[in-house]
Structures are given as C-alpha cells and as structure tokens.
Amino acid sequence: MLDKNLNRIKFQESDSSWIRSFTVESIKCLIVCRGPVRKETMDVFDDIGVREYGILLSEKDSIVYPKALAPELRNFRFPENVHRVPDYMGAGKEEKEARIKQIIEIAKTGGYTHIFAGYGFMAEDAEFIEAIEDAGITFMGPSSHVAKGAGAKDEAKKLARSLKVSVTPGVDNITALALVRKTGNSKEGILKTAKENQINFEFNDKLSLEENAENLLQLSYEKTIDLTSIADLQKESEIQLETIWKQFPGKRVRFKYIGGGGGKGQRVINDKSQIDSAVMEILAESKVTAVGSNRNFLIELNIENTRHNEIQLIGNGEWSLSLGGRDCSLQMHEQKLLEISLTQELLQKEAEKCKATHPKKSEILQKDLLTLKDMENQAEVFGKAIRLNSVSTFECIVEGNNFFFMEVNTRIQVEHRVTEMVYKLKFVNPQNPNEYFFIDSLVEAMAVLSIHGIRVPKPERVLRNVSGAEVRINATNRALQPHAGGIIQNWSPPLEGEIRDDQGICTRNPDTGSFVHYNLAGAYDSNVALLVSYGESRKKNLEILGNMLRKTELRGQNLETNLLVHYGLIQWILGKDAMFKPSTAFMISYLAGIGSLQSVLNNIDLEYLWSEKIKKADADQKKVLSKKLTLVLRPLEKIFANPHLLGGFLGYYDGKLWDRKGNKAVFLENPIQFLEKLYYYLNLENTEGKPSSEKIWDHDETLLAEAKDFYSEIQTRTGIASWKDLSQTLENGKNPKPDRITDAQWTQSQAAHRGFQAGLEILEIIPNIGKKSNFFGLDINEDLEGVVPTEFKTADTRDALIKTLNPPPKMSGDEIVAPMGGMFYSKEAPNLPALIAEGDHFVAGQPLFIIEVMKMFNKILAPVSGTVVKNLMVDSDGKIVGKAQPIFKIKPDEVLKEESPEEIRARKVKTTTELGLS
C-alpha cells in the first residue's frame, strides 16, 4: 500500500543533527512554470517546510481569456509573491532573452534563492539556466553543464555515442552540415563566412569541418546572425535523406527539433515531397524561425513497431542512480497518454506467477527483465558522465529486446509520479547506518539536492508498490485532437486512494463551497490534469485506475476531454492482458478501430429497432416490452453515444459475455447479467446523490432485481449452473426437479423466463457491431504485442476511420470553414507569404491555413478543389477562431451532392436490421 504518512524532511526535535542538517527551510523559490506540476510543487514545498515561494502569472492566465485565472491562486499563501509577465518564454529569440532577464530581475528583487521550472520548455534550456547561475541564484534542477551536455538532443546523441550507448541511426548536426556545404566544404569558406559576418572566430585544425562549423554557428547565435537559412536546411535535409533511404529503403524518417518536447517540433515523413514542409513546421512550432535562432534538429530513422521506455535517473554530480523504468508507448501525436511503471520487481513477479501456466509469457517477461537491467545500467553510466546533479530521464525506443537511446530530458517529467508510486528513497548516514530519512517525492529530492548537493549520500531505492500508473487528462476530442475553449463547470471529488494533480481546478470557493468554473484556454498545451494510481500488480493497478475513470464526472460547456478514451482503452487492455507491450504506433491503429465502430454506429437507429420488436410481438409481449423500454434502451443509447465506451466494453467482455465463433454472437451468460454489467460499466448504478439522468431508474432497478432473484432461485432449485443448459431447459425441457419444483411452478417459471428474456436479444447488437466493424481484429498475441488489422494501420483507410470520430463541420458549397477552434495563421512563419491568396486555385489536400491549438500547429487541408473568391481573415494572423467559422469564400470545381433524408433513413434501417433483427 502507498504510505501516505512518510516523513518528509520537516524535521522533529528527536531527529539527529545529521538528519536535521538536510533542512530545506532556507529556500525561497520562484516557480516559473505552470500546469499540474506548479500546484504539486507548491504542495510539496508546504509539506517539507520551504520558507517561501512565488510564481509567475502570465497575462494569458488572467487577461487574454476569461475564467482562466491560475487556479493555484485560490489558496495561495504568499499573495505578494505573484509576479506578472506577458508570457512564460516569449515567441522568439529576442522575446525569450527579454523574458530571461525579467525573470532574473524578479528573483533578485524578491530575494529568491532558487528558481524552479518544472517540465516546461525553459526547464532544460541551458541559456536560461546559465543566466540564473551567473546571477548567483540556484536553479532547482540539473545545472547548465547538464543541460548543455544532454539537454539538447544533438549534444546528447554525441555523448551517447562516445559512451558506447546504443543510439538511433541518423544525423544530429544538420545546421553544421548545411553551413559546410554552403561554404564550399572548405576551411577557407568557413573563415570567409566568419569574416563577412564580423564574427571573431578561430579555425581549429584538430577538429573536423563540421565541428568548426558548429563552433561558428554557436557564435552566430550570440550575435543574432543567420549563417544558414531555412531553405539551406531544407536542401541539406533532402541530401541527407537520400543517403539514409539508400541504406534503409522504404523506411520512414523522423525530424525532431533539438529543444522540442511533448510531441512539439516533430514530424515523421516517408517521401521526398514532405521534406520542405516538415522542416518548416518543426521550426515554426518550436518558435525558432526568427533571425539568429538555433535551428538544429535531428534526422533519425523512425524505427517502426517500437516501444517507448524511459529510465528515471537521480544524481548529485558524483553518483547516479536509476529508479526503474516507465512504459510510455501509448501515445498519440508524439504525446504520451497512459504511462505505467516498468520495474525489475514487476517483471520478476509476473514472470514467476505465470511460469507454470504460461511458460512462453514467463520467458518473454524474463527477457524483458534483462533488457530493463541493461537500460538501467546504461542510464546510470550516462548520468554519471554528464555529472547529473538532480533528476532527469533517459529515454529509449525498444524493438524486441534491442533498445536505442533517444534523448535525455534534463528535467522532471510529467509522468514522474509513476516512479514515486513504486519507489521511495532511503538516505543513510555513511558514518551511522542507524541514521536515515526517506524521500517519496522527486520534487522534494530536487529541493534537497539543490541546496545540499554532494553532501547527499547515494540513496537506496525501496519498493513501495509493485505497480504505478498515470493517465493524462487532456482537452482533446474523440480523435485526440486538441480542443480549446471549453469551460469546466463541475468535477467530482477524487476517490479514496486517487491522486489527482489538477492545477487546483477542483479547489472550491472557500466561502460558498461551490465549484469555480475554469476555462481551458488554447494558449498552452492540452494537459488538464494527471490521475495517478498504484497497485499490488499491474492488473490490480489498471483495475483501480479504470474504476477511478468510471466514477469520475467531469462536466462543462463546450468541454471535450480524453477521459472516456482512457477508460475504454484501459478496459480493452484488461480484457486482453495487463502485461500488454504496445508499440508507439498502436494507439493510432486503436483509434482507427474506434473510428470503425463509429462508422457503424452512425447507421444504427435504436428507436427503429425497438419499434420493430414491438410490431412483431403479440399483445402480451407488447405489454412486457413496454415495461422494459428504458431498462434496455437507456444503457444502449449511452454506450452507443461514445464509441470509446463501446470499444472498452467489447474488449473487456469478449469471450466472457458472448461467443462469436459462429456467424452470430451467442450469449455465454444470462442476458440479465449482461445488462447488469452494462449498467455497472456505464456507472449507471443507483448511487445516492446522483441525478436521475445518471443512474438506473427505480422501476428498472426493481425489474432487474426481480429477474436476478428469479434466476438465482431457479438455479438453486434445478442445480443447473450453466446458462446454456439452464436456458435450453427452461425453453424446451421438462421439469428437471419435480421433487423441488411442482409442474405448475415449472410452467410459471417458463413463462417468467420468457417475460424476463423478452427483448434482451437486442443486446446481441453490441458484439454484432464489433464483428461488422472488425474491431475484434484488434488483439494481443502470445508475444504480448498488438495485432492490428490492415485497414487500421494503412494510412488512407486508417485516417479516414479516425476522421469519423471528429468529422469536419458541414461546409456550404461556397465556404471553407475552420475544422477546430484555435489561433489562426495564414502562413507558416512571419517572414513567409500566405499559403493561399484571393484568386488562387487550390486542389483537395492542399494546405490552406494553420490553426494553432495548445502549442500544436495544425495545417488545414482543402476538403475539395476550387478557387478562393474572398479571404474572410485578412490581417487576422494570431486571432482566435471558432470551430465552423468561415475562413474563405470559394467557388468549388464541383458542386457537392448531399445525402437526402430518405437516403439516410434507408441506410440506417438496412444496417440496424442486419445487426439487430437477424
């Protein structure tokens, strides 16, 4: 169990002088990040006795968007320590430099001893950290030497190669290569370029041309001079990709900006035609298109069907310790969704547990254990080499039992809580083993290391729980695309044992106790909260996490989150195998499977289905069916309203409630039990305080209870446990136990059985939809890896299915509208022309404009071919647009034909009849 009462370093008088020497009470820390980690840090600081802290408050927190005031302020202990800034990091190089100076000035004026940057962009920015250190302030996190050596992805790759750490094939110095080519591949050319730009540069003959070019580039950034253009980088990328594709034909390639994170500044390409736009997009998204910016990015072979595993590291500059791993493979748009612990204790326990019953699974887990040990060893070697003096994460991609180093995040990770659920740290006095203290928070560990450094002894990691997990609740729609602008109006309280990092959103009004509405504005990334759980096994952990999601109620206006996406996914995994080893590509295929369900649901008409049942019933059956209308249809309507709910139910109960080996699904359990589990799954139980719309209705609950009591009694009387045998006996057989049931009672029992079962055959529509959509084609094989049908992984069919989850707004014949809300841009960068102008002809699939939603750039493609007649967004770059807002008036090449109401009706009747009336 999780020990909620672990003693952090808020010392008792009885503690020894050695323990008390690690106090953090002298710290006054300026917190310069936002999101869940800001509130978590404030709570940890309160808990461990930090003297004082303050925060930055961006104008986007309080001015630009209504109801977006930082919720952390509701119980903020130091109101005089709230410092206003225009934004957190600026839009380009000049703004960023100005913001760094402003932050340092705030820290100096306010008497802050430390600055903490969480897991935002600035947290691993060497320039920012070095400026803080030069100002005599302590950065609570890895020092600038760590950020320089490992924080930039290109430098980390170079160091990894020198340490013989396995790395992904590719190029990590594209800007230097472009400069060398531009200067004629010569020393003279490099020196001439330096002279022309008045840069004081000395060529080092001991270094390669590329290394000299890199040194010159670094000097140019300091002087805000561009030695290479974006066009130069595009050209060099094309040349480098020709080489890579000769060696690895047919493979996809990933472009990744050196300072990116959270999926931003990354693109995967598979064709030469995509190079130019991919380069522009990653630079624009990373806000490095301005003159003098470091635009270096990685070009890596995109190793397909990989897992994303990472190792948590901690160090004090002299020692480095691994704290196990996390599997972060379930991700979309390069952003992680579900993160779960991957530790030696977990793999060892699971391998032992299934050794006798599933020897192959045990063997797979034992091999994974060896791979994890190797990753942890290499991570510790890397941590020691960079003299890591705080916490960082060693990230790898894993293919089979081979792994490749990807990058080091020289900051605390969003998912750090997963590790905290599994391990606590025990610090022992080297001179006296009876003196020790525990730390159970990585933020706390960062605070201790920042002030006590090399005095801190290397700790022991102590197991708390076998498994820990976290889901990220994001403001995204059903297709997992960012959805800005929604207002949270209510959020149910956390369940017992639930850890919810919600930025303080659930902090209620202290005077009235009411929930304070909160606007999920589009200025930041889409993460709203982190839900964290733990368990004695991974299966138990996921069951607890799934139940948290089942019972969580998150409501609002224009509000879309991925909460039900997580709920459905976790139930699907639990129905297969909790030790599932998904690839990073699995989630997009799973999403296509959910889209396939939606494409079938679009053609289902439950009212028609029930009315047809009524038509075919005799007078007595009609009365029975009328009593069951809401009992049966309400849960079906709810599960059909969200395909993620349906997908989770199908995954969890396939092979348990029904058998689909034949052409038709057959109940394996009593449909009454099916119905009861459906109500539970949908959280429609009769819980006190719930509104009627969110629970089973009283008369339906009575009817369900009567049915359960009847079948319990009849099973006791007959001694028949199997539903198949019992139902056949009731429908066709003679009284099996005349000594316990009279013939008259048996006749009544058969009639009651017909009444209780009447209409329940409609439940077969659930597995029938799974079959028709081929959703059941998604599976897990004996190697614990995902099985994906071709149509769910082939780009054209896959993307079309995902589109059904968030169809674009219906366009009139003469308009192009915004498919989502966000910030409008007509061009990819301020110094470039608009993507299209009035009078231009465009073809279907051509980029027309950009919508930035929560820091992600979405290039909007033309749905049809036509000509722009009028631009409705002249001089509107940077303005907020709403979903379905008209952007262009157009003249389409072809007039679109709309489906008539009669055609829609006929389509729905056909599918409904096929799936529900056969």
Secondary structure, 3 states (H helix, E strand, C coil): CCCCCCCCCCCCCCCCHHHHCCCCCCCEEEECCCCHHHHHHHHHHHHHCCCEEEEEEEHHHHCCCCCCCCHHHHHCCCHHHEEEECCCCCCCHHHHHHHHHHHHHHHHHCCCCEEECCCCHHHHCHHHHHHHHHCCCEECCCCHHHHHHHHCHHHHHHHHHHCCCCECCEECCHHHHHHHHHCCCCHHHHHHHHHHCCCCCCCCCCCCHHHHHHHHHHHHHHCCCCCCCHHHHHHHHHHHHHHHHHHCCCCCEEEEEEEEECCEEEEEECCHHHHHHHHHHHHHHCCCCCCCCCCCEEEEECCCCCEEEEEEEEECCCCEEEEEEEEEEEEECCEEEEEEEECHHHHHHHHHHCCCCCHHHHHHHHHHHHHHHHHHHHHHHHHHHCCCCCEEEEEEEEECCEEEEEEEECCCCCCHHHHHHHEEEEEEECCEEEEEEEECCHHHHHHHHHHHHHHCCCCEEEECCCEEEEEEEECECCCCCECCCCEEEEECCCCCCCEEECCCCCCCCCCCCCCCCEECCCCCCCEEEEEEEEECCHHHHHHHHHHHHHHCCEEEECCCCCHHHHHHHHHHHHHHCCCCCCCCCHHHHHHHHHHHHHHHHCCCCHHHHHHHHHHHCCHHHHHHHHHHHHHHHHHHHHHHCCHHHHHHHHHHHECCCEECCCCCCEECCCHHHHHHHHHHHCCCCCCCCCCHHHCCCHHHHHHHHHHHHHHHHHHHHHCCCCHHHHHHHHHHCCCCCCCCCCHHHHHHHHHHHHHHHCCHHHHHHHHHHHHHCCHHHCEECCCCCEECCHHHCCHHHHHHHHHCCCCCCCCCCCEEECCCCEEEECCCCCCCCCCCCCCCEECCCCEEEEEEECCEEEEEECCCCEEEEEECCCCCCCCEECCCCEEEEEEECCCCCCCCHHHHHHHHHHHHHHHHCC
